[in-house]
């Protein structure tokens, strides 16, 4: 017998959403740090580095800070979205329990 899934309320959707965007932003910050140290190692020891074409273009345009800045700007978008969702969640009435459409 298959379990039935219940629909999430709008409040539950916003709770899951802001936490997910916050986690994604933190992960992007971690990735930016990883890329910074990886590129620093590449510049110091001239080891082979494999990465996306976009990162290669950014590196040739602005160095390691262009790559790190790109990743941190994406993280900033995630943090802003998370904050907006949290603000919307706090402005919701607590008794809003109807399932989302």
N, C-alpha and C positions, 0 to 999 in steps of 0.2 A: 504494500500500500504506500503510495507516494505521499510525502508530506506536503501540505498546502502552504504556500508562502503567503504571508499577509503583506498588505501594502504598507509602505512606510508613510508616516505622517510627514507633513511639511517640516515640522520641527526636527524630526529624526533625519530627514534629508539634509537639512542645514547643518546639523551636528556632525554628520558623517562628512559633509562637504568641506567644512572649514578645517576639520582635522586632517583630511586628505591633502588639501592644498598646503597646509602648514608642513606636513611631512614631506611633500614633494619639494617645497622650498628648502627645507633642511637638507634633503638629499642633493639638491642642485648645489648648495654651498659646499657640501662634502666633495662633490665631483669637481667643483672649481678648485678646491684645495689640492685634490689629487692631480689635476692637470697642471697646476702651478709647479708642484714638486717634480712631476714627470718631465715637464719642459725644461725646468732648471737642470735636471740630471742630463737631459739631452744636450743642453747648451754647454755644460761642464765637460762631459765625457764624450760627446759626439757619437752617442749610441743611436742605432736605428730606432725610429719611432714610427709607429703605424697609427693613423687616425683618419678621421673623416676629411673629405675634401674641403668642407667649410672651415674646419679648424686650420687646415693648411693655408687657405687663403687669408684667414684672419691673422695667422702668425706672420705671414709674409707682409701683411699690411701694417700691423701694429705691434708685433712681438707677442710675448706671452701674456702681457696685460690685456691685449685685445681679446684673446681666448678666454681669459679669466673674467674679464668684464662682460663678455657676452653671456657666459654661464650665470654670473651674478645678476645680470639684468633679467634673465628668465626667472631666477629665484625671487627677485623683487616683485615680478608680476604675480607669482604664486602667493607671496606674502600679502600683497595688497588684496588679492582676491579672497584669501583666507580672512583677512581683517574685515572686509566688506560683508562676507557671509556671517561672521561672528556678530557684527553690528546689527545685521538684519535679524539674526536669531535672538539677540537680546531685546529687540524692539517688538518681537512677536508676543502676543498674549500667551500666557502659560497654558490656557485651556484650549488652544487650537489643536484638536486631535483628529480632525477629519483627514482621511487618506488623500494623498495628492492625486490629481487627475491625470 
